[in-house]
Amino acid sequence: MKLISTSALAKELGATTRELFAILVANGWIVENGGERKLTDAGKQLGGDYKSDKRFGTYIVWPSEIKSKISIGSNVASPKQASNILTATSLGKTFDVSNQKINLIFSELGWIKKGLKGWELTKQGEKVGGIQLENNRSGVPYVSWPESIVTNKTLLDSIKQTQGQESEGSTTELQEKSSNVSGFRDKFEAKFRSTDGHYVRSKAEMLIDNWLYMAEIVHAYERKLPVEEEVYCDFYLPGGKVYIEYWGYENDSKYLHRKKTKIEIYEKYDFKLIQLNDADVINLDDVLPRLLLKHGIQSY
């Protein structure tokens, strides 16, 4: 039985290697974890195997007969009868919004980003099952999603918010969970009104908010992180997918515990985080431009 590499198989099918790998994943024949691809039991039953080479290392090979089980469309690469790969268009129909808005929601969540043309998958998008593909004719990249994405709570909450609907649980209840401090939100009421109309919880946060507004940097206040944990940031800059946390009340043991927990979550999901303290707030004109530039955001 003749065995060929995935790249050779893709060439025979008239697809890119990336597209074919997406199909193999969607069919459950291989799995990807941390950039490493492994055969599943289903893939092995179809004749998939491993081959080792001094030059190329270990890679997956397939019987040429597997071509009969795969179909490549003119615009979208898809496995036969594989309805579990969803495009922005199909998701838009599911949620009754345009495919453009679906992509903007994914971008705001940090799951995709705009490329020179089309959309590119991010690390966070990979974690929720996104698959990077490209149009066979134009080469424009786009991202498809597993069927399970339609039940993703973070996505559902974002869609509800853009449609002016309430998410599950009131905002207050969710924020209380994220604070890890009983009565935190009551103790620090959002009563400081910033220039752009945001009500924030401290004078320092007001100064940060005002600085971002005057620098014409789009930002959100107390945006929920796009993760399973109920955690809210101080500020979120969707243009660079950057989060800002201001740490005050350093003499409060409960607050320090909350701070430690939040930092661990930022690190767990590899989020871009800028941390500010009281000394930084006094010198925002010097501190913030430098820290933002490290994440590709130019303020001046």
C-alpha positions as CSV (number, residue, x, y, z in Angstrom):
1,M,0.0,0.0,0.0
2,K,1.4,3.3,-1.1
3,L,1.7,5.9,1.7
4,I,2.1,9.6,0.9
5,S,2.7,12.7,3.1
6,T,-0.1,15.1,4.0
7,S,1.5,17.8,1.8
8,A,1.7,15.4,-1.2
9,L,-1.9,14.4,-0.5
10,A,-3.0,18.1,-0.5
11,K,-1.2,18.7,-3.8
12,E,-3.1,15.8,-5.4
13,L,-6.4,17.1,-4.1
14,G,-5.6,20.7,-5.3
15,A,-5.7,22.1,-1.7
16,T,-3.2,23.8,0.5
17,T,-1.6,21.7,3.3
18,R,-3.1,24.0,5.9
19,E,-6.6,23.4,4.4
20,L,-6.1,19.6,4.4
21,F,-4.9,19.5,8.0
22,A,-8.1,21.5,8.9
23,I,-10.2,18.8,7.2
24,L,-8.3,16.0,8.9
25,V,-8.8,17.6,12.3
26,A,-12.5,18.2,11.6
27,N,-13.0,14.6,10.6
28,G,-11.4,13.5,13.8
29,W,-8.5,11.8,12.0
30,I,-5.8,13.8,13.7
31,V,-5.5,16.2,16.6
32,E,-3.4,19.3,17.1
33,N,-1.9,20.3,20.4
34,G,0.7,23.0,20.8
35,G,1.6,22.9,17.1
36,E,2.1,19.1,17.3
37,R,-0.1,16.8,15.1
38,K,-1.0,13.3,16.2
39,L,-3.1,10.5,14.6
40,T,-6.3,9.5,16.4
41,D,-7.5,6.0,16.5
42,A,-9.9,6.8,13.7
43,G,-7.0,8.1,11.6
44,K,-5.0,5.0,12.2
45,Q,-8.0,2.8,11.2
46,L,-8.0,4.6,7.8
47,G,-4.4,3.7,7.3
48,G,-2.7,6.8,8.7
49,D,0.8,6.1,10.0
50,Y,4.1,7.9,11.0
51,K,7.3,8.1,9.0
52,S,10.6,9.2,10.2
53,D,13.2,11.0,8.1
54,K,16.6,12.4,9.1
55,R,15.9,15.6,7.2
56,F,12.2,16.2,8.0
57,G,11.8,14.4,11.3
58,T,8.6,12.4,12.1
59,Y,5.5,13.2,10.0
60,I,2.2,11.6,9.2
61,V,1.6,9.7,6.0
62,W,-1.6,8.3,4.4
63,P,-2.8,5.7,2.0
64,S,-3.5,7.3,-1.4
65,E,-7.0,5.7,-1.3
66,I,-8.0,8.2,1.4
67,K,-8.5,10.8,-1.4
68,S,-11.9,9.2,-2.1
69,K,-13.1,10.2,1.4
70,I,-12.2,13.9,1.0
71,S,-13.8,16.6,-1.1
72,I,-12.3,20.0,-1.8
73,G,-14.8,22.8,-2.8
74,S,-13.9,25.7,-5.1
75,N,-14.2,28.2,-2.4
76,V,-14.2,26.3,0.9
77,A,-12.2,23.3,1.8
78,S,-14.5,20.8,3.6
79,P,-14.7,17.1,4.4
80,K,-17.5,15.1,2.9
81,Q,-20.5,15.5,5.1
82,A,-18.5,17.5,7.6
83,S,-21.1,19.9,8.9
84,N,-19.1,20.5,12.0
85,I,-16.9,23.2,10.3
86,L,-18.8,26.5,10.5
87,T,-17.9,29.7,8.6
88,A,-18.7,33.2,9.6
89,T,-21.5,33.1,7.1
90,S,-23.1,30.0,8.5
91,L,-22.7,31.4,12.1
92,G,-24.3,34.6,11.0
93,K,-27.3,32.7,9.8
94,T,-27.5,30.8,13.0
95,F,-27.5,34.0,15.2
96,D,-29.3,36.2,12.6
97,V,-26.5,38.7,12.2
98,S,-24.2,39.4,9.2
99,N,-21.0,37.5,8.7
100,Q,-19.1,40.8,8.9
101,K,-20.5,41.4,12.5
102,I,-19.6,37.8,13.5
103,N,-16.0,38.4,12.4
104,L,-15.9,41.7,14.3
105,I,-17.2,40.0,17.4
106,F,-14.6,37.3,17.1
107,S,-12.0,40.1,16.6
108,E,-13.2,42.0,19.7
109,L,-12.9,38.8,21.7
110,G,-9.3,38.4,20.5
111,W,-9.9,35.1,18.6
112,I,-9.1,36.5,15.2
113,K,-7.2,39.5,13.9
114,K,-7.3,41.4,10.6
115,G,-4.6,40.5,8.1
116,L,-3.4,42.4,5.1
117,K,-6.5,40.7,3.6
118,G,-9.0,38.5,5.3
119,W,-8.8,37.2,8.9
120,E,-6.1,35.4,10.8
121,L,-6.5,33.1,13.7
122,T,-4.9,34.0,17.1
123,K,-3.6,31.8,19.9
124,Q,-6.8,32.4,21.8
125,G,-8.8,31.5,18.7
126,E,-6.9,28.2,18.5
127,K,-7.9,27.4,22.1
128,V,-11.6,27.6,21.2
129,G,-11.2,25.4,18.1
130,G,-10.7,27.9,15.3
131,I,-9.2,26.6,12.1
132,Q,-7.1,28.8,9.7
133,L,-8.1,28.3,6.1
134,E,-7.7,30.2,2.9
135,N,-9.7,30.7,-0.3
136,N,-8.4,28.3,-3.0
137,R,-8.8,30.9,-5.7
138,S,-7.9,34.2,-4.1
139,G,-5.6,33.0,-1.3
140,V,-7.4,35.3,1.2
141,P,-7.2,33.8,4.7
142,Y,-10.3,33.1,6.8
143,V,-11.2,31.2,9.9
144,S,-13.7,28.4,10.4
145,W,-15.0,27.1,13.7
146,P,-16.1,23.8,15.3
147,E,-19.8,23.2,15.7
148,S,-19.3,23.5,19.5
149,I,-18.7,27.2,19.1
150,V,-22.4,27.9,18.9
151,T,-22.7,26.9,22.6
152,N,-19.6,28.9,23.8
153,K,-20.9,31.1,26.6
154,T,-18.4,33.9,25.9
155,L,-19.5,34.2,22.3
156,L,-23.2,34.0,23.2
157,D,-22.8,36.7,25.8
158,S,-21.0,39.0,23.3
159,I,-23.7,38.4,20.7
160,K,-26.4,39.2,23.2
161,Q,-24.6,42.4,24.2
162,T,-24.3,43.6,20.6
163,Q,-28.0,43.0,20.2
164,G,-28.9,44.8,23.3
165,Q,-30.0,41.7,25.2
166,E,-29.2,40.7,28.8
167,S,-26.5,38.1,29.3
168,E,-27.1,35.2,31.7
169,G,-26.9,36.6,35.2
170,S,-26.9,40.3,36.0
171,T,-23.8,42.3,35.6
172,T,-23.6,42.9,39.3
173,E,-23.7,39.2,40.0
174,L,-21.0,38.4,37.5
175,Q,-18.8,41.1,38.8
176,E,-19.2,40.0,42.4
177,K,-18.0,36.5,41.3
178,S,-15.0,38.1,39.6
179,S,-13.9,40.2,42.5
180,N,-13.3,37.3,44.9
181,V,-14.0,39.8,47.6
182,S,-17.4,39.9,49.3
183,G,-18.9,43.3,48.9
184,F,-16.0,44.6,46.8
185,R,-18.3,46.4,44.3
186,D,-20.4,47.9,47.0
187,K,-17.3,49.1,48.9
188,F,-15.8,50.8,45.7
189,E,-18.8,52.3,44.0
190,A,-18.3,53.5,40.4
191,K,-19.0,57.2,41.1
192,F,-16.1,59.0,39.4
193,R,-17.3,60.3,36.0
194,S,-14.5,60.4,33.3
195,T,-14.4,62.7,30.3
196,D,-16.0,60.1,27.9
197,G,-18.9,59.4,30.3
198,H,-17.5,56.2,31.9
199,Y,-18.2,55.9,35.6
200,V,-15.2,54.4,37.3
201,R,-14.3,53.3,40.8
202,S,-11.4,55.5,41.7
203,K,-9.7,58.8,40.8
204,A,-6.7,56.9,39.5
205,E,-9.0,54.9,37.1
206,M,-10.6,58.2,36.0
207,L,-7.2,59.6,35.2
208,I,-6.3,56.5,33.1
209,D,-9.7,56.7,31.3
210,N,-9.3,60.4,30.6
211,W,-5.7,59.8,29.2
212,L,-6.9,57.0,26.9
213,Y,-9.8,59.2,25.7
214,M,-7.6,62.2,25.0
215,A,-5.1,60.0,23.2
216,E,-8.1,58.8,21.0
217,I,-7.5,55.2,22.0
218,V,-10.7,53.1,21.8
219,H,-11.2,51.4,25.2
220,A,-13.8,49.6,27.3
221,Y,-14.1,49.8,31.1
222,E,-14.7,46.6,33.1
223,R,-14.9,44.3,30.0
224,K,-15.3,40.7,30.8
225,L,-12.3,38.6,29.8
226,P,-13.2,36.1,27.0
227,V,-12.5,33.1,29.2
228,E,-14.6,30.6,31.3
229,E,-13.7,32.3,34.5
230,E,-15.9,35.3,35.5
231,V,-13.1,37.9,35.5
232,Y,-13.4,41.6,34.5
233,C,-10.5,43.8,33.5
234,D,-10.1,47.5,34.4
235,F,-9.6,48.6,30.8
236,Y,-9.6,46.8,27.5
237,L,-8.1,48.2,24.2
238,P,-9.7,46.2,21.4
239,G,-7.4,47.8,18.8
240,G,-4.4,45.9,20.2
241,K,-6.2,43.3,22.3
242,V,-4.4,44.8,25.3
243,Y,-5.7,44.8,28.9
244,I,-4.8,47.4,31.6
245,E,-5.0,46.8,35.3
246,Y,-4.6,49.5,37.9
247,W,-3.5,48.1,41.2
248,G,-4.4,50.2,44.2
249,Y,-5.1,49.3,47.9
250,E,-1.9,47.4,48.2
251,N,-2.3,47.3,52.0
252,D,-5.4,45.2,51.8
253,S,-4.8,41.4,52.1
254,K,-8.0,40.5,50.3
255,Y,-7.3,42.9,47.5
256,L,-3.8,41.4,47.1
257,H,-5.3,37.9,46.9
258,R,-7.7,39.2,44.2
259,K,-4.7,40.7,42.4
260,K,-2.7,37.5,42.5
261,T,-5.7,35.5,41.1
262,K,-6.3,37.9,38.2
263,I,-2.6,38.0,37.2
264,E,-2.6,34.2,37.2
265,I,-5.5,34.2,34.8
266,Y,-3.9,36.7,32.5
267,E,-0.8,34.5,32.4
268,K,-2.8,31.3,31.9
269,Y,-4.4,32.7,28.7
270,D,-1.3,34.6,27.6
271,F,-3.1,37.9,27.4
272,K,-1.3,41.2,26.8
273,L,-1.4,43.0,30.1
274,I,-0.2,46.4,31.2
275,Q,-0.1,46.9,35.0
276,L,-0.1,50.3,36.5
277,N,0.4,51.5,40.1
278,D,0.0,54.9,41.8
279,A,3.5,56.0,40.7
280,D,2.6,55.2,37.1
281,V,-0.6,57.1,37.3
282,I,1.2,60.3,38.4
283,N,3.4,59.9,35.2
284,L,0.9,58.6,32.6
285,D,2.4,60.8,29.9
286,D,5.7,59.1,30.3
287,V,4.7,55.6,31.2
288,L,1.7,54.7,29.1
289,P,3.0,55.6,25.6
290,R,6.1,53.4,26.3
291,L,4.1,50.4,27.6
292,L,1.5,50.7,24.8
293,L,4.1,50.8,22.1
294,K,5.5,47.5,23.3
295,H,2.1,46.0,22.2
296,G,2.0,47.8,18.9
297,I,-0.2,50.7,20.0
298,Q,1.1,54.2,19.1
299,S,-0.4,57.0,21.2
300,Y,1.4,60.1,19.9
